[in-house]
Amino acid sequence: MLVDVAFTPAERVSAPVAIVVDVLRATSTMAQALAGGYRRVLCCAEIEEARSLRAELPNALVGGERKAVRIEGFDVGASPREFLEARAETLILTTTNGTRTILTAAEACEEVLLGSLLNLDAVVRAVLERGRDVVVVCAGFQAAFAIDDAYCAGRIVQLVGAERTDAAIAAELVARAFPDAWSGLTARTYGPPGLDEDIRFCAQESVLDVVPRFSRMVGSAAEITL
């Protein structure tokens, strides 16, 4: 079993299993939403796609952000703290980085799981149960390297404990460079002011026993379920 890391979604990936990581905040938010009772999340690349889906689905909320700011007219933003309890059956979500990365990974890999610190142990357990080569795909920020995602990828690499590529070794070194998750997630300036509580929430490790995964395409949206 080999574990690899792609630090940006633009990197070519080749593995049966992908773990998409957008720790601040998309994959953390989707894990929390499904743990909180939403049946599914529909991930859209574009704002208008999300709006169109909302018009078609009566029992749905539409949420999302661009550069960490809630999209005007949407029911909710992209904070995981907004999804502690379900308010609908379906969450339609579009984000700056994470939802696009999920769609990209779904085109390249047989199976796509969603990872974060919140569900760290559950994701690692799922990977070890499969015993297949895996690539952790970091969403990054606007197609560039983001140290918070690299930190989360490194924590996954540490716990999987499999044979590592050079990129996986590098991710593990990033994780080891910080004394705790809060330090790793705040190593770069992230978004507008006022996100500290979301970062603290996302820095919790292994508090959710869920493994969100790509199920199928619903039009142009990726359906994520448990």
C-alpha positions as CSV (number, residue, x, y, z in Angstrom):
1,M,0.0,0.0,0.0
2,L,1.4,3.4,-1.1
3,V,0.3,6.8,0.1
4,D,0.8,9.9,-2.0
5,V,-0.1,13.6,-1.6
6,A,-1.1,16.1,-4.2
7,F,-0.6,19.6,-2.7
8,T,-2.9,21.2,-5.3
9,P,-5.8,19.9,-7.3
10,A,-4.0,20.7,-10.5
11,E,-1.4,17.9,-9.9
12,R,-1.9,14.7,-11.8
13,V,-3.1,12.0,-9.5
14,S,-3.2,8.2,-10.0
15,A,-4.5,6.0,-7.2
16,P,-7.6,3.8,-6.7
17,V,-8.6,5.9,-3.6
18,A,-8.5,9.7,-3.2
19,I,-8.9,11.6,0.1
20,V,-9.9,15.2,-0.6
21,V,-8.8,17.6,2.1
22,D,-10.1,21.2,2.4
23,V,-9.7,21.5,6.1
24,L,-10.7,25.2,6.2
25,R,-13.5,24.6,5.6
26,A,-15.4,22.5,2.9
27,T,-14.5,18.9,3.9
28,S,-14.8,19.7,7.6
29,T,-18.2,21.3,6.9
30,M,-19.5,18.4,4.9
31,A,-18.4,15.9,7.5
32,Q,-20.2,17.9,10.1
33,A,-23.3,18.3,8.0
34,L,-23.6,14.5,7.4
35,A,-22.9,13.8,11.0
36,G,-25.5,16.3,12.0
37,G,-28.3,14.6,10.0
38,Y,-28.2,15.8,6.4
39,R,-28.7,12.9,4.1
40,R,-26.5,14.2,1.3
41,V,-24.4,17.1,0.1
42,L,-24.5,18.2,-3.5
43,C,-21.2,19.9,-4.4
44,C,-21.3,22.5,-7.2
45,A,-18.4,24.2,-8.9
46,E,-20.3,27.4,-9.7
47,I,-22.7,29.6,-7.9
48,E,-25.4,29.5,-10.6
49,E,-25.3,25.7,-10.6
50,A,-26.1,25.8,-6.9
51,R,-28.9,28.3,-7.4
52,S,-30.4,26.2,-10.2
53,L,-30.3,23.0,-8.0
54,R,-32.0,24.8,-5.2
55,A,-34.9,25.8,-7.4
56,E,-35.3,22.1,-8.4
57,L,-35.1,20.6,-4.8
58,P,-37.8,21.8,-2.4
59,N,-36.3,20.1,0.7
60,A,-32.8,21.6,0.4
61,L,-30.6,24.4,1.7
62,V,-28.1,26.2,-0.5
63,G,-24.8,27.3,1.1
64,G,-21.5,28.5,0.1
65,E,-18.7,31.0,0.1
66,R,-16.2,32.8,-2.0
67,K,-12.9,33.7,-0.3
68,A,-14.5,32.7,3.0
69,V,-17.4,35.2,2.6
70,R,-21.0,33.8,2.5
71,I,-22.6,34.2,-0.9
72,E,-25.3,36.8,-1.1
73,G,-28.8,35.3,-1.1
74,F,-27.8,31.9,0.0
75,D,-29.5,30.2,3.0
76,V,-26.2,29.5,4.8
77,G,-22.5,30.0,4.4
78,A,-19.8,27.3,4.7
79,S,-19.1,27.3,8.4
80,P,-19.2,23.8,10.0
81,R,-20.9,25.4,13.0
82,E,-23.9,26.1,10.9
83,F,-24.6,22.4,10.4
84,L,-24.7,20.9,13.9
85,E,-28.3,19.9,13.3
86,A,-30.0,19.2,10.0
87,R,-32.5,21.8,8.6
88,A,-33.2,19.9,5.4
89,E,-32.6,16.6,3.7
90,T,-30.1,18.0,1.2
91,L,-27.3,20.6,1.5
92,I,-26.3,22.2,-1.8
93,L,-22.8,23.6,-1.4
94,T,-20.3,25.6,-3.5
95,T,-17.0,26.8,-2.2
96,T,-13.9,28.6,-3.4
97,N,-11.7,25.5,-3.5
98,G,-13.1,22.3,-1.9
99,T,-16.2,21.5,-4.1
100,R,-14.1,21.9,-7.3
101,T,-11.4,19.6,-5.9
102,I,-14.0,16.9,-5.2
103,L,-15.2,17.1,-8.7
104,T,-11.7,16.9,-10.1
105,A,-10.8,13.9,-7.9
106,A,-14.0,12.1,-8.9
107,E,-12.9,12.2,-12.5
108,A,-9.4,10.7,-11.7
109,C,-10.0,8.1,-9.0
110,E,-12.2,5.1,-8.5
111,E,-13.3,6.1,-5.0
112,V,-13.2,9.5,-3.3
113,L,-13.4,10.1,0.4
114,L,-13.5,13.4,2.3
115,G,-10.9,14.0,5.0
116,S,-10.5,16.6,7.7
117,L,-9.2,16.7,11.2
118,L,-12.7,16.3,12.6
119,N,-13.0,12.8,11.1
120,L,-9.3,11.9,11.1
121,D,-9.4,8.5,12.8
122,A,-12.5,7.4,10.8
123,V,-10.9,8.3,7.4
124,V,-7.6,6.6,8.3
125,R,-9.5,3.5,9.4
126,A,-11.4,3.4,6.1
127,V,-8.2,3.7,4.2
128,L,-6.5,0.9,6.1
129,E,-9.6,-1.4,5.7
130,R,-9.3,-0.9,1.9
131,G,-5.6,-1.6,1.8
132,R,-5.3,0.1,-1.6
133,D,-3.0,2.8,-2.8
134,V,-4.3,6.2,-1.8
135,V,-3.6,9.9,-2.7
136,V,-4.5,12.8,-0.4
137,V,-5.6,15.6,-2.6
138,C,-5.3,19.1,-1.0
139,A,-7.7,21.7,-2.2
140,G,-5.2,24.5,-1.5
141,F,-6.3,28.1,-2.0
142,Q,-7.1,29.3,-5.5
143,A,-5.0,26.5,-7.1
144,A,-2.0,27.3,-4.9
145,F,-0.3,25.4,-2.0
146,A,-2.0,26.0,1.4
147,I,-0.2,25.0,4.5
148,D,-3.3,24.2,6.5
149,D,-4.3,21.4,4.0
150,A,-0.7,20.2,3.8
151,Y,-0.8,19.9,7.6
152,C,-4.0,17.8,7.6
153,A,-2.6,15.6,4.8
154,G,0.5,15.1,6.9
155,R,-1.6,14.0,9.8
156,I,-3.3,11.4,7.6
157,V,0.0,10.2,6.3
158,Q,1.4,9.8,9.8
159,L,-1.6,7.7,10.9
160,V,-1.9,5.5,7.8
161,G,1.8,4.5,8.3
162,A,2.1,3.0,4.8
163,E,4.9,3.3,2.2
164,R,5.2,7.0,1.3
165,T,6.1,8.9,-1.8
166,D,8.4,12.0,-1.5
167,A,5.3,14.2,-1.4
168,A,3.8,12.2,1.4
169,I,7.1,12.4,3.3
170,A,7.0,16.2,2.8
171,A,3.5,16.4,4.1
172,E,4.4,14.5,7.2
173,L,7.3,16.8,7.8
174,V,4.9,19.8,7.6
175,A,2.7,18.2,10.2
176,R,5.6,17.5,12.5
177,A,6.7,21.1,12.3
178,F,3.8,22.2,14.4
179,P,3.1,21.3,18.0
180,D,-0.7,21.1,17.5
181,A,-3.5,21.4,15.0
182,W,-4.3,25.0,15.9
183,S,-0.7,26.0,15.1
184,G,-0.8,24.1,11.8
185,L,-4.1,25.7,10.7
186,T,-3.2,29.2,11.6
187,A,0.3,29.2,10.1
188,R,-1.0,31.3,7.2
189,T,-3.4,34.3,7.2
190,Y,-6.7,32.8,6.3
191,G,-9.6,34.8,4.8
192,P,-11.3,37.9,6.4
193,P,-11.3,38.6,10.1
194,G,-13.7,36.7,12.4
195,L,-13.0,33.1,11.4
196,D,-11.1,32.2,14.6
197,E,-14.1,30.2,15.9
198,D,-14.4,28.2,12.7
199,I,-10.6,27.5,12.8
200,R,-10.9,26.3,16.4
201,F,-13.8,24.1,15.5
202,C,-11.9,22.6,12.5
203,A,-8.8,22.0,14.6
204,Q,-10.6,19.4,16.7
205,E,-9.3,15.9,15.9
206,S,-11.4,12.8,15.5
207,V,-14.6,14.0,17.0
208,L,-16.8,12.7,14.1
209,D,-17.0,9.0,13.3
210,V,-18.1,9.6,9.7
211,V,-16.5,9.1,6.3
212,P,-18.2,11.2,3.6
213,R,-17.7,9.8,0.1
214,F,-18.5,10.6,-3.5
215,S,-21.6,8.6,-4.5
216,R,-22.6,9.7,-8.0
217,M,-23.1,12.7,-10.2
218,V,-26.4,14.5,-10.0
219,G,-26.3,16.6,-13.1
220,S,-23.1,18.6,-12.8
221,A,-23.0,18.3,-9.0
222,A,-21.1,15.6,-7.0
223,E,-23.3,13.8,-4.5
224,I,-21.6,13.2,-1.2
225,T,-23.1,10.7,1.3
226,L,-22.0,8.4,4.1
